Amino acid sequence: MCGIVGYIGHRDAYPIVIKGLKRLEYRGYDSAGVMLYDDNAIKLCKTKGKVSDLEAKSESELNTSGKIGIGHTRWATHGVPNDVNSHPHLSNSGELAIIHNGIIENYSPLKEELKKRGYTFKSDTDTEVLVNLIEEIQKTENLKLGKAVQVALNQVVGAYAIAVFDIKNPNELVAARLGSPLAIGVGEGEYFIASDASPFIEYTSNAVYLEDGEIANIRLHKPIKIRKIKDDSLVNPNIQELQMNLEQIEKGGYDHFMMKEIYEQPSVIKDTYRGRLNANKGIIQMAGVEDNLEKFLNAERIIIVACGTSWHAGLVAEYIIEEFARIPVEVEYASEFRYRNPIINSNDVVIAISQSGETADTMAAIKLAKEKGAFVFGVCNVVGSSISRETHAGAYTHAGPEIGVASTKAFTTQITVLTMLALRLGKAKGTMSSTDYHRYLQELEIIPEKVQEALLSNEVAKQIAETFKDAPNCLYLGRGYNFPVALEGALKLKEISYIHAEGYPAAEMKHGPIALIDAQMPVIIIAPKQGHYDKIVSNIQEIKSRSGRIIAIVTKGDTQVRDLADFVIEIPETSDALSPLITTIPLQLLSYHIAVLRGCNVDQPRNLAKSVTVE
């Protein structure tokens, strides 16, 4: 959950590292640091706060020259966010520098052993233990940096992506990964290291993605040398062409990445089904599904594992797959799935959903499912990510880079992929009529236009936000397909505005939450005309009789709910099964405007990080 950047080459390293850290700040932003090498000396600057704080401090305190540099933006695990605990960390001699994403679980016994050998520690971090372990192995076994790192990593337990520099061999960086992503950009006479490709996209379109358990020696004017950490076997570097461009990772005139990504949803939903869906011909074609169709058709059940927003997309998929394909579906938190000794059979299909493709809990769930003999299908957004490589098959969402920490377009594109999967299975199994199948295909094809229309509610959402920006609590209610949307709406509000919010099935309100309702409690009700409309109307009347303040998401032209609600946001009409793609839009806008009005950092909410690569 930290961001790593490194550079070695012919350019000045500092501006590359700082710009790269800003692009990776979605991965953690409670502290940051940079190390530069120049004139036979290591120069270090670290600070609590954001990369902008590091930039100001380093440019006032540091000579920023140097052709080699590493940098880090942190999401704290071991040790509170402060200057000392910030990365990079130096070894006791001051000759080694390291940056680290992940957790060393056995750091404590290693630390005690190193203390016995005379090592001292300035920070509370597990990372400082690792860099001193590497130094101790270098000294006692007389090894070069790469080999010492390899020996040290065979002694640690945990997850890591690291980059290490040794002043004694200043033309080299050593990088390694286990459970945390790491990409190496390959340029002309230069190399880049980063947690993802965004820091070096403007310099090179070629990258090597390290696999789990690999270590790379990156040396000037020499090819990358990659070995397996466990057995020292050589690995042939697989250089891939990057699938992103610079425009995708810039704000494009919007105040925040989150707003840009909300407004990208019509185009990215279309990108997600482009080439896969042809409504006129009645075709859905996804290679990962077609190549494994029998696995799905013979499945006794489908288990969906995910975390956060992806889990909510999985809940929507549960309704859709069971409705269209009549296959039992269970939706599990990936973190719980791994540790509760689940019953998994060889004829189960496990669908793993992750925006980043690097979510640690979901990765662990995938490995467990594979060990039990299940077929694992991945749904993720990042080409070449760990989950895309670890699963048997899968489908990319084509949402493009999602920089805002609060997920928006990932949610709707995940639902799009899972809806196409459900439709394809329903057709293959004969569990839905040909009429319904073709109707849904035609409707899904025009969903981007309806999402575009739903975005016209932005000004209304902004006005409602003015009224409720200081509310201490908020309740979200939905039924059927829109119950998961209520959960997602509440999560968005919690994440970026820090208002306590809860999502419930509307019928559950009277089984407890109704006790909270009074004149100060805003209740957001998702009430499209399709679905359980009459039941929702009854729930609204129950709230009104207790003086609750109602914000209703309604189908355009609705009059019955409009007469009961205090505030109304209209959306275009669509079928019940596809309505989550529309109803989520005004909830995203509402949470955004409330957060902005409260002065919150929308793209980088406190305590959160985008890519959760630790458990």
C-alpha positions as CSV (number, residue, x, y, z in Angstrom):
1,M,0.0,0.0,0.0
2,C,3.0,2.2,-0.5
3,G,4.4,3.7,-3.7
4,I,7.9,2.9,-4.9
5,V,9.9,4.8,-7.6
6,G,13.4,4.4,-8.7
7,Y,15.6,5.7,-11.6
8,I,19.1,4.9,-12.9
9,G,20.3,6.5,-16.2
10,H,21.4,9.6,-17.9
11,R,18.7,12.0,-16.7
12,D,18.5,13.9,-13.4
13,A,16.8,11.4,-11.1
14,Y,15.1,13.9,-8.7
15,P,12.3,15.3,-11.0
16,I,11.5,11.8,-12.3
17,V,11.2,10.4,-8.8
18,I,9.1,13.3,-7.4
19,K,6.7,13.3,-10.4
20,G,6.5,9.5,-10.1
21,L,5.7,9.7,-6.4
22,K,2.9,12.2,-7.1
23,R,1.4,9.7,-9.6
24,L,1.6,6.9,-7.0
25,E,0.3,9.0,-4.1
26,Y,-3.0,7.1,-4.4
27,R,-1.1,4.2,-2.9
28,G,-0.3,6.0,0.3
29,Y,0.2,9.6,1.4
30,D,1.0,9.9,5.1
31,S,4.7,10.4,4.6
32,A,7.3,10.4,1.8
33,G,11.0,10.4,1.1
34,V,13.7,10.5,-1.5
35,M,17.3,9.3,-1.8
36,L,19.7,10.6,-4.4
37,Y,23.3,9.5,-5.2
38,D,25.8,12.0,-6.5
39,D,29.5,12.8,-5.9
40,N,30.1,9.5,-4.0
41,A,27.5,10.4,-1.4
42,I,23.9,9.4,-0.5
43,K,21.6,12.3,0.0
44,L,18.4,11.7,1.9
45,C,15.2,13.7,2.6
46,K,12.1,12.4,4.4
47,T,9.1,14.0,5.9
48,K,5.6,13.3,7.3
49,G,2.9,14.5,5.0
50,K,2.4,14.4,1.3
51,V,4.8,14.4,-1.7
52,S,4.3,18.2,-2.0
53,D,5.7,18.5,1.5
54,L,8.7,16.4,0.6
55,E,9.2,18.4,-2.5
56,A,9.3,21.7,-0.6
57,K,11.6,20.3,2.1
58,S,14.0,18.6,-0.3
59,E,14.4,21.6,-2.6
60,S,15.2,23.8,0.4
61,E,17.5,21.4,2.2
62,L,19.0,19.2,-0.5
63,N,21.2,19.5,-3.5
64,T,18.9,17.5,-5.9
65,S,21.5,16.6,-8.5
66,G,22.2,13.0,-9.3
67,K,21.5,10.4,-12.0
68,I,20.3,7.7,-9.5
69,G,17.4,8.0,-7.1
70,I,14.8,6.1,-5.2
71,G,11.6,7.5,-3.6
72,H,8.7,6.3,-1.6
73,T,5.2,7.5,-0.5
74,R,3.9,5.6,2.5
75,W,0.8,4.2,4.0
76,A,1.9,3.4,7.6
77,T,1.9,-0.2,8.9
78,H,4.8,-0.4,11.4
79,G,5.3,2.9,13.2
80,V,3.2,6.1,13.1
81,P,3.6,8.5,10.2
82,N,6.6,10.7,11.0
83,D,9.9,11.8,9.5
84,V,11.9,9.0,11.0
85,N,9.6,6.2,10.0
86,S,9.4,7.5,6.4
87,H,11.3,5.6,3.7
88,P,14.0,5.3,2.4
89,H,15.8,3.7,5.3
90,L,19.6,3.4,5.6
91,S,21.6,0.6,7.1
92,N,23.7,1.3,10.2
93,S,26.8,2.0,8.0
94,G,24.8,4.4,5.9
95,E,26.0,2.5,2.8
96,L,22.7,0.8,1.9
97,A,19.3,2.4,1.2
98,I,16.0,0.7,0.8
99,I,12.4,1.4,-0.1
100,H,9.7,-1.2,0.7
101,N,6.1,-1.8,0.1
102,G,4.6,-4.6,2.2
103,I,5.1,-6.2,5.6
104,I,7.9,-8.3,7.1
105,E,5.9,-10.5,9.5
106,N,9.0,-12.0,11.3
107,Y,10.7,-8.6,11.7
108,S,10.7,-8.8,15.5
109,P,12.9,-11.8,16.1
110,L,15.2,-10.6,13.3
111,K,15.4,-7.3,15.0
112,E,16.3,-8.8,18.3
113,E,19.0,-10.9,16.7
114,L,20.5,-7.9,14.9
115,K,20.5,-6.0,18.2
116,K,22.6,-8.7,19.7
117,R,25.0,-8.2,16.9
118,G,25.4,-4.5,17.7
119,Y,22.8,-3.0,15.3
120,T,20.8,0.0,16.4
121,F,17.5,1.2,15.1
122,K,16.1,4.7,14.6
123,S,12.6,3.8,13.4
124,D,9.8,1.6,14.4
125,T,9.6,0.0,10.9
126,D,10.1,-3.5,9.7
127,T,11.9,-2.1,6.7
128,E,14.9,-0.8,8.7
129,V,15.2,-4.4,10.0
130,L,15.4,-5.7,6.5
131,V,18.1,-3.3,5.3
132,N,20.3,-4.1,8.3
133,L,19.7,-7.8,7.7
134,I,21.0,-7.3,4.2
135,E,24.0,-5.4,5.4
136,E,24.8,-8.1,8.0
137,I,24.7,-10.8,5.4
138,Q,26.9,-8.7,3.1
139,K,29.5,-8.4,5.9
140,T,29.5,-11.9,7.3
141,E,29.2,-13.8,4.0
142,N,31.2,-11.3,1.9
143,L,28.5,-11.1,-0.8
144,K,27.6,-8.5,-3.4
145,L,24.4,-6.6,-3.0
146,G,22.2,-8.8,-5.2
147,K,23.2,-12.0,-3.6
148,A,22.9,-10.5,-0.1
149,V,19.4,-9.3,-0.8
150,Q,18.5,-12.8,-2.1
151,V,19.8,-14.5,1.0
152,A,18.0,-12.0,3.2
153,L,14.7,-12.5,1.4
154,N,14.9,-16.2,1.9
155,Q,15.0,-15.5,5.7
156,V,12.0,-13.2,5.9
157,V,8.3,-14.0,6.1
158,G,5.8,-11.6,4.6
159,A,5.1,-9.5,1.5
160,Y,7.3,-7.0,-0.2
161,A,8.3,-5.0,-3.2
162,I,11.7,-3.5,-2.6
163,A,14.4,-1.5,-4.3
164,V,17.9,-1.4,-2.7
165,F,20.9,0.8,-3.4
166,D,24.5,0.2,-2.3
167,I,27.0,3.1,-2.3
168,K,29.8,0.6,-3.0
169,N,28.3,-0.3,-6.3
170,P,26.6,2.9,-7.5
171,N,25.7,1.7,-11.0
172,E,23.1,-0.8,-9.8
173,L,19.7,-1.1,-8.2
174,V,18.3,-4.3,-6.9
175,A,14.6,-4.9,-6.9
176,A,12.5,-7.8,-5.7
177,R,8.8,-8.7,-5.1
178,L,6.6,-11.1,-3.3
179,G,2.9,-10.3,-3.0
180,S,3.4,-6.6,-3.9
181,P,3.6,-5.3,-7.5
182,L,6.7,-4.0,-9.1
183,A,7.4,-2.9,-12.7
184,I,10.7,-2.1,-14.4
185,G,10.6,0.4,-17.2
186,V,13.2,-0.3,-19.9
187,G,14.4,2.8,-21.7
188,E,17.4,3.8,-23.9
189,G,20.4,3.6,-21.5
190,E,18.1,4.0,-18.5
191,Y,15.8,2.0,-16.2
192,F,12.9,2.9,-14.0
193,I,11.4,1.0,-11.1
194,A,7.8,1.7,-9.9
195,S,4.8,0.1,-8.2
196,D,3.0,0.5,-11.5
197,A,3.9,1.9,-14.9
198,S,2.4,5.4,-14.4
199,P,5.6,7.1,-13.2
200,F,7.5,6.2,-16.4
201,I,4.9,6.1,-19.1
202,E,6.2,9.3,-20.7
203,Y,9.7,8.0,-20.9
204,T,9.2,4.5,-22.2
205,S,6.4,2.2,-23.4
206,N,8.4,-1.0,-22.5
207,A,8.1,-2.7,-19.1
208,V,9.0,-5.9,-17.3
209,Y,6.6,-6.9,-14.5
210,L,8.4,-9.0,-11.9
211,E,6.6,-12.1,-10.8
212,D,6.2,-13.2,-7.2
213,G,9.5,-14.6,-5.9
214,E,11.8,-12.8,-8.4
215,I,14.8,-10.6,-7.9
216,A,16.2,-8.2,-10.5
217,N,19.7,-6.8,-10.9
218,I,19.3,-3.5,-12.8
219,R,22.6,-2.2,-14.0
220,L,23.6,0.7,-16.3
221,H,24.4,-0.3,-19.9
222,K,23.6,-4.0,-19.2
223,P,20.5,-6.1,-19.7
224,I,18.3,-6.8,-16.7
225,K,19.2,-10.0,-14.9
226,I,16.2,-11.7,-13.1
227,R,16.5,-14.7,-10.9
228,K,14.2,-16.8,-8.7
229,I,14.7,-15.9,-5.0
230,K,14.3,-19.4,-3.8
231,D,16.5,-21.5,-6.1
232,D,18.6,-18.8,-7.9
233,S,17.4,-20.0,-11.4
234,L,17.6,-17.5,-14.2
235,V,14.4,-16.0,-15.6
236,N,14.1,-14.6,-19.1
237,P,12.8,-11.0,-18.8
238,N,9.4,-10.6,-20.6
239,I,9.3,-7.1,-21.9
240,Q,5.7,-5.9,-22.5
241,E,4.3,-2.9,-24.3
242,L,2.4,-0.7,-21.9
243,Q,-1.4,-0.4,-22.3
244,M,-1.8,3.1,-20.9
245,N,-1.0,6.6,-22.0
246,L,-0.2,9.9,-20.3
247,E,-3.6,11.5,-20.9
248,Q,-5.3,8.7,-18.9
249,I,-3.4,9.6,-15.7
250,E,-3.8,13.3,-15.9
251,K,-6.9,15.2,-14.5
252,G,-7.9,16.6,-17.9
253,G,-9.3,19.9,-16.6
254,Y,-11.3,18.4,-13.7
255,D,-10.7,19.5,-10.1
256,H,-10.3,16.0,-8.9
257,F,-9.5,12.6,-10.4
258,M,-12.7,11.3,-8.8
259,M,-14.9,13.7,-10.8
260,K,-13.0,12.9,-14.0
261,E,-13.5,9.2,-13.4
262,I,-17.2,9.6,-12.6
263,Y,-17.7,11.4,-15.9
264,E,-15.6,8.8,-17.8
265,Q,-18.2,6.1,-17.1
266,P,-20.2,6.3,-20.3
267,S,-17.1,5.8,-22.4
268,V,-15.4,3.2,-20.2
269,I,-18.6,1.1,-20.0
270,K,-18.6,1.2,-23.8
271,D,-14.9,0.3,-23.9
272,T,-15.6,-2.7,-21.6
273,Y,-18.2,-4.2,-23.9
274,R,-16.6,-3.1,-27.2
275,G,-15.7,-6.1,-29.3
276,R,-17.5,-8.4,-26.9
277,L,-21.2,-7.5,-27.4
278,N,-23.1,-7.2,-30.6
279,A,-26.8,-6.7,-29.9
280,N,-27.9,-6.8,-33.5
281,K,-26.4,-10.3,-34.0
282,G,-27.3,-11.5,-30.5
283,I,-23.6,-12.2,-29.6
284,I,-21.6,-11.9,-26.4
285,Q,-18.0,-13.1,-26.9
286,M,-15.5,-13.0,-24.1
287,A,-12.5,-15.3,-24.8
288,G,-11.9,-16.1,-21.1
289,V,-15.6,-17.3,-20.9
290,E,-15.8,-19.1,-24.3
291,D,-12.6,-21.0,-23.8
292,N,-13.9,-22.3,-20.4
293,L,-17.6,-22.4,-21.1
294,E,-18.0,-26.0,-19.9
295,K,-16.4,-25.1,-16.6
296,F,-19.1,-22.5,-16.0
297,L,-22.0,-24.7,-17.4
298,N,-21.0,-27.6,-15.2
299,A,-20.5,-25.5,-12.1
300,E,-22.6,-26.5,-9.1
301,R,-22.0,-23.1,-7.7
302,I,-20.1,-19.9,-8.2
303,I,-18.2,-18.3,-5.4
304,I,-17.3,-14.6,-5.8
305,V,-14.4,-13.3,-3.7
306,A,-13.6,-9.6,-3.4
307,C,-13.1,-6.6,-1.1
308,G,-14.7,-3.2,-0.7
309,T,-16.3,-1.8,-3.8
310,S,-15.5,-4.9,-5.8
311,W,-17.4,-6.9,-3.1
312,H,-20.4,-4.8,-3.8
313,A,-20.1,-5.4,-7.5
314,G,-20.0,-9.1,-6.6
315,L,-23.3,-8.7,-4.7
316,V,-24.9,-7.2,-7.8
317,A,-23.5,-10.1,-9.8
318,E,-25.0,-12.6,-7.4
319,Y,-28.5,-11.3,-8.2
320,I,-27.8,-11.2,-12.0
321,I,-26.1,-14.6,-12.4
322,E,-28.8,-16.4,-10.3
323,E,-31.6,-14.6,-12.2
324,F,-30.2,-15.2,-15.7
325,A,-28.2,-18.5,-15.4
326,R,-29.8,-20.1,-12.4
327,I,-26.5,-21.1,-10.9
328,P,-26.2,-20.7,-7.1
329,V,-23.8,-17.9,-6.2
330,E,-22.1,-17.1,-2.9
331,V,-20.3,-13.7,-2.3
332,E,-17.5,-13.8,0.2
333,Y,-15.2,-11.1,1.6
334,A,-11.8,-12.4,0.4
335,S,-10.2,-11.7,3.8
336,E,-12.7,-14.0,5.6
337,F,-12.8,-16.6,2.9
338,R,-9.1,-17.4,3.3
339,Y,-9.3,-17.9,7.1
340,R,-12.5,-19.7,7.7
341,N,-11.5,-23.1,6.1
342,P,-14.2,-22.8,3.3
343,I,-15.7,-25.8,1.6
344,I,-14.4,-25.7,-2.0
345,N,-15.0,-28.4,-4.6
346,S,-13.4,-29.1,-7.9
347,N,-16.6,-28.3,-9.7
348,D,-16.9,-24.9,-8.1
349,V,-16.1,-21.7,-10.1
350,V,-14.4,-18.9,-8.1
351,I,-14.7,-15.4,-9.5
352,A,-12.1,-13.0,-8.1
353,I,-12.8,-9.3,-8.5
354,S,-10.2,-6.6,-8.0
355,Q,-9.7,-3.1,-9.5
356,S,-6.0,-3.2,-9.1
357,G,-5.4,-6.9,-9.6
358,E,-3.1,-6.7,-6.7
359,T,-5.4,-6.9,-3.6
360,A,-3.6,-9.1,-1.1
361,D,-6.6,-10.7,0.5
362,T,-8.1,-11.6,-2.9
363,M,-4.8,-13.0,-4.1
364,A,-4.7,-15.2,-1.0
365,A,-8.2,-16.4,-1.7
366,I,-7.3,-17.2,-5.3
367,K,-4.3,-19.4,-4.2
368,L,-6.5,-21.2,-1.7
369,A,-9.2,-21.9,-4.3
370,K,-6.6,-23.2,-6.8
371,E,-5.2,-25.5,-4.1
372,K,-8.6,-27.0,-3.6
373,G,-9.0,-27.6,-7.3
374,A,-11.6,-24.9,-8.2
375,F,-11.5,-23.1,-11.5
376,V,-10.7,-19.4,-10.9
377,F,-11.8,-16.6,-13.1
378,G,-10.5,-13.1,-12.6
379,V,-12.2,-9.7,-13.2
380,C,-9.7,-6.8,-12.9
381,N,-8.7,-3.6,-14.5
382,V,-4.9,-3.7,-14.8
383,V,-3.3,-5.6,-17.6
384,G,-0.4,-7.8,-16.4
385,S,-1.4,-7.5,-12.7
386,S,-0.9,-10.3,-10.2
387,I,-4.5,-11.5,-10.3
388,S,-4.6,-11.6,-14.1
389,R,-1.5,-13.8,-14.0
390,E,-2.6,-16.0,-11.1
391,T,-6.1,-16.9,-12.3
392,H,-6.9,-19.6,-14.8
393,A,-8.8,-17.2,-17.1
394,G,-10.5,-13.9,-16.8
395,A,-11.8,-10.6,-18.3
396,Y,-10.4,-7.1,-18.1
397,T,-12.8,-4.3,-17.4
398,H,-11.0,-1.7,-19.7
399,A,-11.8,1.1,-17.3
400,G,-8.4,2.7,-17.7
401,P,-6.3,3.9,-14.8
402,E,-8.4,4.8,-11.7
403,I,-6.4,7.2,-9.7
404,G,-9.0,8.4,-7.2
405,V,-8.9,6.3,-4.1
406,A,-12.7,6.0,-3.9
407,S,-13.6,3.6,-6.7
408,T,-16.2,4.7,-9.2
409,K,-15.7,3.6,-12.8
410,A,-14.2,0.3,-11.6
411,F,-17.6,-0.5,-10.0
412,T,-19.7,0.1,-13.1
413,T,-17.3,-1.7,-15.5
414,Q,-17.0,-4.7,-13.2
415,I,-20.8,-4.9,-13.2
416,T,-20.7,-4.6,-17.0
417,V,-18.3,-7.6,-17.3
418,L,-20.3,-9.7,-14.8
419,T,-23.6,-8.9,-16.6
420,M,-22.2,-10.0,-19.9
421,L,-21.0,-13.2,-18.2
422,A,-24.5,-13.8,-16.8
423,L,-26.1,-13.2,-20.1
424,R,-23.8,-15.6,-21.9
425,L,-24.3,-18.3,-19.4
426,G,-28.1,-17.8,-19.4
427,K,-28.1,-18.2,-23.2
428,A,-25.9,-21.3,-23.1
429,K,-27.9,-22.9,-20.4
430,G,-31.2,-22.0,-21.9
431,T,-32.3,-20.5,-18.6
432,M,-33.5,-17.3,-20.1
433,S,-35.8,-16.8,-23.1
434,S,-34.4,-15.7,-26.4
435,T,-36.7,-12.6,-26.2
436,D,-35.2,-11.6,-22.8
437,Y,-31.7,-12.3,-23.9
438,H,-31.9,-10.0,-26.9
439,R,-33.8,-7.4,-25.0
440,Y,-31.0,-7.2,-22.3
441,L,-28.3,-7.1,-25.0
442,Q,-30.0,-4.1,-26.6
443,E,-30.5,-2.4,-23.3
444,L,-26.9,-3.0,-22.2
445,E,-25.6,-1.5,-25.5
446,I,-27.4,1.8,-24.8
447,I,-26.5,1.9,-21.1
448,P,-23.7,4.4,-21.7
449,E,-26.2,6.9,-23.1
450,K,-28.4,6.5,-20.0
451,V,-25.3,6.9,-17.7
452,Q,-24.6,10.1,-19.6
453,E,-28.1,11.3,-18.9
454,A,-27.8,10.3,-15.2
455,L,-24.7,12.6,-15.1
456,L,-27.1,15.5,-15.8
457,S,-28.1,15.2,-12.1
458,N,-24.8,16.8,-11.1
459,E,-26.2,20.2,-10.3
460,V,-29.1,18.7,-8.3
461,A,-26.7,16.6,-6.3
462,K,-24.6,19.6,-5.6
463,Q,-27.6,21.5,-4.3
464,I,-28.7,18.6,-2.1
465,A,-25.1,18.4,-0.8
466,E,-25.3,22.0,0.5
467,T,-28.2,20.9,2.7
468,F,-26.7,17.8,4.1
469,K,-22.9,18.4,4.2
470,D,-22.9,18.7,8.0
471,A,-25.1,15.7,8.7
472,P,-23.3,13.4,11.3
473,N,-25.0,10.2,10.0
474,C,-26.7,9.0,6.8
475,L,-28.8,5.9,5.9
476,Y,-28.9,4.4,2.4
477,L,-31.8,2.0,1.5
478,G,-32.3,-0.2,-1.5
479,R,-34.1,-3.4,-2.5
480,G,-33.1,-6.3,-4.8
481,Y,-30.5,-5.3,-7.3
482,N,-30.2,-1.9,-5.6
483,F,-29.4,-3.2,-2.1
484,P,-25.7,-3.5,-3.1
485,V,-25.9,0.0,-4.6
486,A,-27.1,1.3,-1.2
487,L,-24.0,-0.4,0.4
488,E,-21.8,1.2,-2.2
489,G,-23.3,4.7,-1.8
490,A,-22.8,4.5,1.9
491,L,-19.2,3.4,1.4
492,K,-18.5,6.3,-0.9
493,L,-19.8,8.8,1.6
494,K,-17.8,7.3,4.4
495,E,-14.6,7.1,2.4
496,I,-14.4,10.7,1.2
497,S,-16.5,12.8,3.6
498,Y,-15.9,10.9,6.9
499,I,-19.7,11.0,7.6
500,H,-20.9,7.8,9.2
501,A,-23.2,6.1,6.8
502,E,-24.8,2.7,6.5
503,G,-26.5,0.8,3.7
504,Y,-29.4,-1.6,4.3
505,P,-32.0,-3.6,2.4
506,A,-35.0,-1.3,2.7
507,A,-37.1,-4.0,4.4
508,E,-34.5,-4.4,7.2
509,M,-35.0,-0.8,8.3
510,K,-37.8,-1.7,10.6
511,H,-35.7,-4.4,12.2
512,G,-33.4,-2.0,14.0
513,P,-32.2,1.1,12.0
514,I,-35.6,2.8,12.2
515,A,-34.7,3.6,15.8
516,L,-32.2,6.1,14.4
517,I,-34.6,8.0,12.3
518,D,-35.4,11.6,13.3
519,A,-35.6,15.0,11.7
520,Q,-31.7,15.2,11.6
521,M,-31.3,11.9,9.8
522,P,-31.0,12.0,6.0
523,V,-32.2,8.8,4.4
524,I,-31.2,8.1,0.8
525,I,-33.6,5.7,-0.9
526,I,-33.0,4.1,-4.3
527,A,-36.5,3.9,-5.7
528,P,-36.6,3.2,-9.5
529,K,-39.9,2.3,-11.0
530,Q,-38.8,-1.2,-11.9
531,G,-38.4,-3.7,-9.1
532,H,-40.0,-3.6,-5.7
533,Y,-41.5,-0.1,-6.2
534,D,-44.7,-0.5,-4.0
535,K,-42.6,-1.9,-1.2
536,I,-40.2,1.0,-1.4
537,V,-43.1,3.4,-1.2
538,S,-44.3,1.8,2.0
539,N,-40.7,2.1,3.5
540,I,-40.7,5.8,2.6
541,Q,-44.0,6.3,4.3
542,E,-42.6,4.7,7.5
543,I,-39.7,7.1,7.4
544,K,-41.9,10.1,6.8
545,S,-44.1,9.3,9.8
546,R,-40.9,9.5,11.9
547,S,-39.8,12.9,10.5
548,G,-36.9,11.5,8.5
549,R,-35.6,13.6,5.6
550,I,-35.7,11.7,2.4
551,I,-33.5,12.0,-0.7
552,A,-35.0,9.7,-3.4
553,I,-33.4,8.4,-6.5
554,V,-36.4,7.9,-8.9
555,T,-37.2,7.1,-12.5
556,K,-37.8,10.1,-14.6
557,G,-41.4,11.2,-14.5
558,D,-42.1,9.5,-11.1
559,T,-44.8,11.3,-9.1
560,Q,-45.7,9.0,-6.2
561,V,-42.3,9.0,-4.5
562,R,-41.7,12.7,-5.6
563,D,-44.7,13.7,-3.5
564,L,-43.3,11.9,-0.4
565,A,-39.6,12.8,-0.7
566,D,-37.9,16.0,0.5
567,F,-35.4,15.9,-2.4
568,V,-35.5,14.0,-5.7
569,I,-32.8,13.0,-8.2
570,E,-34.2,11.7,-11.5
571,I,-32.5,8.9,-13.6
572,P,-33.5,7.5,-16.9
573,E,-35.6,4.3,-16.9
574,T,-34.0,0.9,-17.4
575,S,-34.6,-2.7,-16.5
576,D,-34.3,-3.7,-12.9
577,A,-31.3,-6.0,-13.5
578,L,-29.3,-3.2,-15.2
579,S,-30.5,-0.4,-12.9
580,P,-27.3,-0.5,-10.6
581,L,-25.3,0.9,-13.6
582,I,-27.6,4.0,-13.4
583,T,-28.6,4.4,-9.8
584,T,-25.0,4.5,-8.6
585,I,-24.2,7.6,-10.6
586,P,-26.1,10.2,-8.4
587,L,-24.8,8.6,-5.3
588,Q,-21.2,9.1,-6.5
589,L,-22.0,12.7,-7.4
590,L,-23.6,13.3,-4.0
591,S,-20.7,11.9,-2.0
592,Y,-18.3,13.9,-4.1
593,H,-20.0,17.2,-3.6
594,I,-20.5,16.7,0.1
595,A,-16.8,15.9,0.5
596,V,-15.8,19.0,-1.4
597,L,-18.1,21.2,0.6
598,R,-16.6,19.7,3.8
599,G,-13.1,20.6,2.6
600,C,-12.0,16.9,2.5
601,N,-9.3,15.7,0.2
602,V,-11.5,13.8,-2.3
603,D,-8.8,11.9,-4.2
604,Q,-6.7,11.0,-1.1
605,P,-9.0,10.4,1.9
606,R,-7.4,10.0,5.2
607,N,-6.1,6.5,6.3
608,L,-6.9,4.9,2.9
609,A,-4.9,3.7,0.0
610,K,-5.9,2.7,-3.5
611,S,-4.1,-0.6,-3.9
612,V,-4.3,-2.7,-0.8
613,T,-1.3,-5.0,-1.1
614,V,-1.1,-6.0,2.6
615,E,-3.6,-8.1,4.6
